[in-house]
Amino acid sequence: MKTYRGDMGPPPTIRVDDGADERVLIESPDIAWGKSAPDEARRTIAMLLLADVLGDMAQAHKYHQRFKYRTVAAWREGQPWEINEAEIRGHVEDMKSVEASATTMRRQIEREPAPIVNEGGQGIGWTKQGKSAS
């Protein structure tokens, strides 16, 4: 199982250790993590981690924004961090589950007619006093 580690260096570096070998995934002054890190820096890290674990750039692109907020933005700025392949896959599976639930809810909403409401917000047949007009 791969383990990813981030260290601020200098320069900031992300390494991946697969148990037999350790390699540098990226080493750049343009990467950073934490809430106040530039969005582009966090996005780069999210894309790299997801692409390396999933092996699919399209899937990495699909989930990188949510993954970025779940993990990269949550890591303490300037502090080392560690995440493993199973944790990353767990985040992706959770996001897929949320998508499936949302799809089911959207289908249900599409089948049910939306209520008709006047601009006043009370619905058909109601006056400003809150009593039925009929």
N, C-alpha and C positions, 0 to 999 in steps of 0.2 A: 504494500500500500504506500502510495506517495504521501509525503509530508512536505508542506510548503512553509517556509519561514521568511519573514520580512525583517530587515534590519536597516536602520537609517544610515549606516555606514559612517563616514562618507565614502563613496556615494551610496545613496539608498539602493539596496539590493534585495531581490527575492530569489531564494534558492529552493530547489526541489530535490528531495532525497527519496529515492525509490527503494531504499534498503541496501542496495548493492552499490549504488553510485549517487553522487551528489553533483548537481550542475546548477549553473546560474540561469534562471529563467529570464531575468532582466536586471540590469544594473544601469541606473540612470538618475541624474539629478531631477528629472521631470516626474518621478513617481513619489507619491506621498499617500498617507492614509489618515483617517480620523475625520471628525465633523468639519473642521475648518480647512482641510486639504482642498486644493482646487478640484473641481468636478472632473476635469479631463484626466488628472492624475489618478483619481479613484476609479474612473471608468476604465482606464488602461489596465489597472490591476485586475479588476473584475473580469474583463475580457480575456486576459492572459490565463488566469486561473481556470475559468470555465472552459476555454478552448483546450487547455492542456488536459484537463480531466475528461471532458466529454469527447474530445477528438472531432468535434463538429462545430465549425465556425458559425453556421446558421443557428444552431441551438444556443451557442455561447452568446450570440447577438440577441436572441430572443429573451434570454433571462438575465443579461448582465446588469440592467438598470436596477431591478429588484434585488439581485444578489449584492450589488454595490451598497445599497442602503441597509441590507440585513447584516453585512459583514464589514466590508472595507471602511465604511463611514463609522462603524461602531468601534473599530480598533482604536486604542489610545494613540493619539498623535505623538509621533517621535519615539514611541516605545516599540520594542520587538513584538512580533506576533507569530502565531503558529496555527495552521489549520491543515487537516488531513483530507485525503481524497473522499473518504466516507462522509465526512461532514459536508463537503461541497455537494456531493451527490444527494445527501439528505435534504439540503436546501432546495436543490432542483426538483426533487420528488415532491417536496412540500408545495412548491410553486405550481407544479403540474396538478396536484390535488386541488389546490385553491382554484385554478383555472377550470377544472372539471366541475366543481361545485358551482362556480359562477355561471358556467354554460348551462347547467341544469336550471338554475334560477332564472336566467334570461329566457329560456324556452318557456318556462311556466308563466312568466310575466307576459310574454308575447301571446299566449293562449287566452289570457284573461283580459277582458275589455277594461280600458282605463276609465275611471269615473270622470264624468263631465262636471266641471266646476266653473262657476261664474268668476269674474274678476275679483269679487268680494271674498271668495274662498269658502263660501258656505254651501255651494252646490245648488242644483236646480230646485226651485220651489221655496227658497228661503228668502226672507226680507232682511233688511239691516237690523231689525229688532230681534231676529232669531226665531220668529214664528213662521209657520207655514203660510204661504200666500193663498192657499186654497181653502 
